Amino acid sequence: MSLVCVGVNHHTAPVEVREKLAFADPGEASAALSRVSGVAEAVVVSTCNRAEIYAFLEDACLGDGPDAQAVIAGFVAAYHDLPAGLFGDYIYVHYELEAARHLLTVGAGLDSMVLGETQILGQVKDCYLAAKEKGATGKVLSELFERALRTGKRGHSETAISQNAVSVGYAAVELARKVFHSLEGRQTLIIGAGKMSELVAKHLESGGLRQVVVANRTFERAEEMAARFGGRPVPFDAVTTELARADVVISSTSAPGFVLTPEMIRAAMRQRRNRPLFLIDIAVPRDIDPSCGHVENVFLYDIDDLQAVVEANLEDRRREAKKVERIIDEEVRSFGAWLTSLDAVPLIRLLRAKAETIRRAELEKALARLPGLTEKERGVVEAMSSLIINKLLNDPTLKLKELATSEDGRVYLRAASELFNLKPGEEGERR
């Protein structure tokens, strides 16, 4: 065992535990761990939803699995000045290819709070590059994280895992785009200054809507929200006037009755010469009379409509996740073959070193029996002995590299080690 992942995330630990284990500087933490005895390479991945440590440990220090876990858990406790028992019930541990699979799953967005989200891939990349810059990574973790980044990109480009809205705010953006094709230059009217309307407005703004008008019964609240969006506050009784100018209306008030009626909408549509109007009602009880949706060129969605879109899109993402998992399987198998092939390198070095020792010893004996040879002739004999060794070892070298990547790779390597009586030493280290 040599590759290990130890971590906590939103599935296993509440936020009060995760915040205690968060790493403010993942690069520095990676460097600190890489200096711990027995740790050859380290990368700390720390986000709001997870704190994970990926380490490549020297075989000599490992013992069994719990020893590897103890090395990492001990570092985390010391780094945060916490008792190890505080988080022991929340951590998960993965070894070898399961550790690799977990990282690839994280990078592809399959382990995220929002299935298929893309932000995590950039966060993984930042943490990896920070560790690399600090000199905490080596051959193994560099290969693993490069594969994770490639797998994440493949997942998003070769499947639809990150397509279709899976939050109410994004669903509103998606529906608005279907109505207007482009949100550039469109105007938003926000009725009510609650958190939900602000959240939807943020998503619409990121989708291209820039002109914002806020109406609220308390004008100071309207001013506050308008300031956050660089918009314009208006008194609540100006809603009727603003309807004629707005393209998207988000309503979320605590009014006991309807804020917008069909009569108001028809009057606005006459002034806007029947240009499409998109109404988003996220209030409970509803702010907009459902009959408004019957007016020509008016598109009305309430919170249930948006949630239905989200659920349908989530189901689409779950289906796409199966395709991403197949990509991950492929990449994990490839990484496993690459990792196993590294075991062949020190064995081949030992084999060639042993052959070279024998060659030199026998060459010296032969030259001692041929004292009359010229320097040129001695060179010919030495070159011939080197050529024989190289040709003799060429096929075994190629075959060992090939067999090392097979399912029984380690069996073949052990057999070769026994066959040639090779004793692994310092050459056995991967780093």
Helices and strands as residue ranges (DSSP letters): E 3-9, H 15-18, H 26-34, E 39-47, E 50-57, G 59-61, H 65-80, G 84-86, E 92-95, H 96-107, H 119-133, H 139-158, H 168-180, E 187-191, H 195-206, E 211-216, H 219-229, E 232-235, G 236-238, H 239-243, E 248-251, H 262-271, E 277-281, G 290-294, E 298-302, H 303-369, H 375-404, H 409-419, G 426-428
